[in-house]
Amino acid sequence: MISYEIKKLKLDDCDKCSNIWDMENNPKMAKMFYDELASGNRITFI
């Protein structure tokens, strides 16, 4: 059986989300996502 670990996304690791959605082609959304993480208004788990 494969073991998985769920971790809270750190601000420095925000670019890892580009594996899930295209941050380069959605710069407004990427900035909003980053700003929300930085301000604490968003919590994301990976």
C-alpha positions in Angstrom: 0.0 0.0 0.0 1.3 3.5 -0.9 1.7 5.9 2.0 0.7 9.6 1.5 1.3 12.6 3.7 -0.8 15.8 3.7 1.1 19.0 4.4 0.2 22.7 4.6 1.5 24.6 1.6 4.3 27.0 2.6 4.4 30.3 0.8 7.8 29.4 -0.6 6.3 26.4 -2.3 3.5 28.2 -4.0 5.0 27.5 -7.4 4.3 23.8 -6.9 0.7 24.5 -7.7 1.6 24.9 -11.3 1.6 21.1 -11.4 -2.1 21.3 -10.7 -3.2 24.3 -12.7 -1.4 26.6 -15.3 -0.2 29.5 -13.3 1.7 31.1 -16.2 -1.5 31.4 -18.4 -3.5 32.7 -15.4 -1.3 35.4 -13.9 -4.2 37.3 -12.2 -5.4 34.1 -10.5 -1.8 33.2 -9.6 -1.3 36.6 -8.0 -4.6 36.4 -6.1 -3.7 32.9 -4.9 -0.2 34.0 -3.7 -1.6 37.2 -2.0 -4.2 35.2 -0.2 -1.6 32.7 1.0 0.7 35.5 2.1 -2.1 37.3 4.0 -3.4 34.1 5.7 -6.8 34.3 4.0 -6.1 31.0 2.2 -4.8 27.7 3.6 -3.9 25.1 1.0 -2.8 21.5 1.6 -0.7 19.4 -0.7 
